[in-house]
Amino acid sequence: MVLGEGAPPPSAIEVLTGSPFGFHLGGGLPWFDPLGWDPNQGFGTAIDLLGWTCEQVSGGSAADAVERLRAAGGPVFVGPVEFGLLLHHPGSGTVIESDHFMVVTDVTDGVVHFHDPHGFPHATLPVDEFVAAWESVTFEYSAEPFTMRSGFRRVREVAVVDALRASLPEALRLLDPDGESPGAAVERFAGLVRDGLTPHQEGHLVHFAVRVGAHRLADAALWLGRLGLDGAAAVADRQARLVGGLQYPLVRGDREGVIELLTRLAPTYEELAYAMRSAPADGSVARMSGSR
């Protein structure tokens, strides 16, 4: 939405953020993304790898933030915002501690115009209602209110596949974090399922985490394959199928079915890292493997 003509596919951007390469439990909730990772960090990594830069600003008063937004024109990448306070969504109006990002195109006559990737192009909100969602940043990760990025410009030409190759060492680092490994976190989560999930945990999974996690892993499988990492692509594809397969048993309350899938998922993160190191698309991953 902000890079314009010639922008890489959303699936490539997702992989470049590093989001598919891990699993962790944060704030009592399961997240199909790496330990220590957050969307702001991933966004910065992705645009840098693609050869772009932008201006980022956050904080200050609500009035200052609106003036910055108005002065920047469009497009402006805005977020995180509190998903539950986006009042153009049916059933919204309550803080649910869920982050979201949108692209503002204009601010006119007390109305913010924006594209919402949750399925609402050319949506609008009164300025005060938009600001309420933009100011609320009670998430699992640390974030500043009124964060916006604008002035996107290319500083070097980078092919998408080259950016993805350059992202592989970071993907390997995310798969082997300083802390609980993804596989161990999945095993611990299986224990939580066995003990019984809370309604909040169940809602997080069936309305957000499972579909997002499966989508990210499917994106990773696609681009790992295009980089020639066929073994890694096959593992990521298997992960996507296992995560996507969680949706039905979770909705139906089939604990044993969920646990069985998680048990099969747990070892795949180590398998993915091994496959990426064993069949590098170029020397960068091989060198990293040798340095460990």
Disulfide bonds with the S-S distance in Angstrom:
none
